[in-house]
Amino acid sequence: MRRYVLTVTCPDRIGIVAAVSGFIAGHGGSVLEAAQHGDLSTGRFFLRIEVIADTLPFDLDGFRDRFRPVAAEFDMTWNLTDSDVRKRVVILVSREEHCLADLLYRWRSGDLPCDIPGVVSNHETLRPVVEWHGIAFHHVPVPKAADGGVEARAGAFAEIGGIFDGAGGDVMVLARYMQILPPELCRRLPGRIINIHHSFLPSFAGARPYHQAFDRGVKLIGATCHYVTENLDEGPIIEQDTRRIDHSDTAGELMRIGQDIERTVLAQGLRWHLEDRVLLNGTRTVVFA
């Protein structure tokens, strides 16, 4: 069933829900799903509504044109999407394939409602996996800055940005892409770059988190799906999960268990993003799951 999905963020005040629902009802629209949240600490209001497209007398552009006065009255930041228009996902990956393989399987089976026009990697390792799925593979080496490659790194990330734009990308997914994105790319795509970090953030940020966890003797390990910002591993969190471990587990076993968590957490976080269920709330998110 084709749906229009409207998401709204605005200062909280009386009458927002009435105005939005009244607008939809006034044009004969049928609401399939609705969720709302008022954040008392920030005074912000969040709303997500799915409307059955065929019940409205206008198309997506007509909806936007008629809704603008309502949005202006309440100082809304808003977005409207069509469920029949699949978002385009560009995946970045290095050598580890577990998250990439899982996303490709879910995409191929129809479990992830998106298009994947390309995969970018700083290594050639996973080219056969990607091309077997009929997806374009782009090898973009990223030299180390310590080796005098500052300008070359900047050129590599400019190339990646060009690939993303050329593919008509809506969201960039770092599926264990072991490079730090430059600040300018993060600023250009706020809320549009998703990363999977192999720890239960904010614990054990940075490199080798499973080894950090092993050294500290933790009893729970986890993974975190979050939006990427200029601050490493500090972006708004979309989804997390954990598993219990004990003293007998080695660092290698922690990695094996953790990779299972990474797959499911990344897939779930991406799915919610694709369905417009995640709204930014400063350094946090509101997730209408």
Protein Blocks (a to p, Z undefined) as FASTA:
>chain_A
ZZddddddddddehklmmmmmmmmmnopacfbdcddddfknopacddddddfklpcbdfk
lmmmmmmmmmmmnopacddddfklccddddddfkbmklmmmmmmmmmnopagcddfbccd
fbfklmmmmmmnopacdddddddfklopmmmmmmmmmmmmmmmmmnopabdcdehiabdc
dfklmmmmghiaccdddbdcfehgaehkllmmmmnopabdcdddddddfbehiaccfbdc
dddddfklcfklmmmmmmmmmmmmmmmmmmmmmnopaccehjaccddZZ
